[in-house]
Amino acid sequence: MMRKLIVAILLVIIAVGAYFAWEIWFRAGTAADVMVRIPEGATFPEVLDSLESAGLIGSRVAFKVLAVTTGNDASIKPGTYRFARNTSQRELLEALVEGRSTVKVKVTFPEGITIRRIASIAAREAGCDSAAIVTLANDREFLKTIGINASTAEGYLLPDTYFIFWGEKPATLLRRMAELFRSFYTDELKKKAAELDLTSYDAIVLASIVEGEARVASERETIAGVYLNRLRRDMKLQADPTIQYVIPDGPRQLFYRDLELDSPYNTYMYKGLPPTPINNPGRASILAVLNPAKHDYIYFVAKADGTGAHTFSRTAREHEIAVREYRARRN
């Protein structure tokens, strides 16, 4: 009789242990994502309420045992999270303690994107803190920690498609984008910049202008050549994208009054390059600056055919004719 009782107790212990192990390690269910918000100052019971109502835990007891035994019941960070319903309880707890989701989302940052647009897209598509992204991207002390020795991260964040955790920490996102930039912008490319009498930083500034101007990929090298020709002749760059960068309601159609804006970014008013990149150029624009087309063009104007292509000119007279043709066709 005693033997049967012992066997029964052991079976119960095994069954309970298996249940807890399943809840903690392998809990299954639909793979659909679910959002959950952990408020600032939430108590552990309130955290359990949020997780349970979201359908992320099947047993409050099992999750509480896991959290208490690992010493993490008081370490859960507030925030809005996105999880797959079949996330194991251990993965769930680790993510809540680290302040991240277990679900990664695909986010594409296009070439020529600015820091503010990066923040906006990251907030909309990955639940990131947009204000914190902008703040950190202009924090010189933080930038040093991710290998950027400048006053802003503008120009140093490589546009690409990233897979990031929902609610990714701004510092982590900026670090990844900066690391990808450094892996591309090698010493060999910096050497090419020096051969063009450009600093490695100036090459990125110029690439950001080319990125802002080029609408047809095949024209990148030609446009880069135009700006290099103007720099060598000590001419003003007169680049519209630098104005777009500083007008408060841009990008939009520019007016003559915009060209009178007193800003170091106004390349119609001041010679040379603007003080910082005006966006984060893609690989193609950086390579275009480092491998510019060799020609005598010093002017260009958009064609009126809607393709985004330009007419390039060697003299002011040729340029005036091209401008008149553009205005006539546009009208």
C-alpha positions, 0 to 999 in steps of 0.5 A: 500500500505504501509503495503504491502511495509513493509511486502515486506521489512521484507521478504527481511530482513528475506531472507537475514538474513536466507542466512547469517545464513546458510552461517555462521552456516550450509553451506552445500556441499560435505564433501570432504576435501580441502586444503587451504594455508594462506600465511604469512602476507596475508591481509584479502582480500587475505584470502578471495581470498584463501578461495573463490578459495578453495570453502570454502565460498559461500559469501565473504560478509557473511564471512567478516561480521562474521569476522569483527563483532567478531573482528577476521578479523585481527587475522587469522593465516598463515599456510596450512589447511585442511577443509571439504567443508561443514564446517560452516563459524563460525567453519572455522573462529574459526579454522583459528584464532586458527591456526588449521584445522577442519578435524582430521586425524588418525595417528599411531605411532608404538612402538619403534618409535623415536622422529625424526620418530614421527616428520616425520610421523606427517609431512607426515600424518597430515601436522605438523611442523616436525622441531618444534616437534624435537626442542620442544621435546628436550627443557627442559623448554617446557618439564616441562610444559607437565610434563616431567622432563628430557632433552628429551621427548624420552621415554615419548611419548606413541606410539598409534593411535591418531586422530589429527587436520591436521596441529596440533600444535607441542606442542599440539601433544607432550602434548597429547602423554605425557599425554597418557604415564603418564596415563599408567605409574602409581605409581603402575608401578613405584613401580614395578620398585623400587622393581627391584632396578630400578628408574622409569626412568631407567625402561623406558630406559631399556624398550626402549632397549627391544623394539629395540631388541624384534621381537617376542612378546613372547620373551620380558620378556625373553630379559628383564630378560637377561639385568637385569641379566647383570646389576646385574652382572655388565656386559656390556649390549652389546645391538645393538639398542643403537648403532643404535640410534647414528650412523648417517646412521642407522638403518642398519646392524652393523659392528665391527667398529660401536662397537668402536664408542665412545658414552655414548650410546655405551653399548659395550664400557660402562657399565650400561644403556645409558643416555636416552631412545633410542626410545619410548617403547610401553606398552608391552615392559614397562610391560615386564621390570617390569615383567621380566622372571626369568632365568639364561640367560645372552646371546642371538643371533638371529636365522637364520630362519628369524622369529626374534626369538633368541637363549638364553644362560647361558654361554659364551661357549653356546653362542659361539656355538649359534653364530657359528650356526647362521653364518653357517645357514646365510651363 
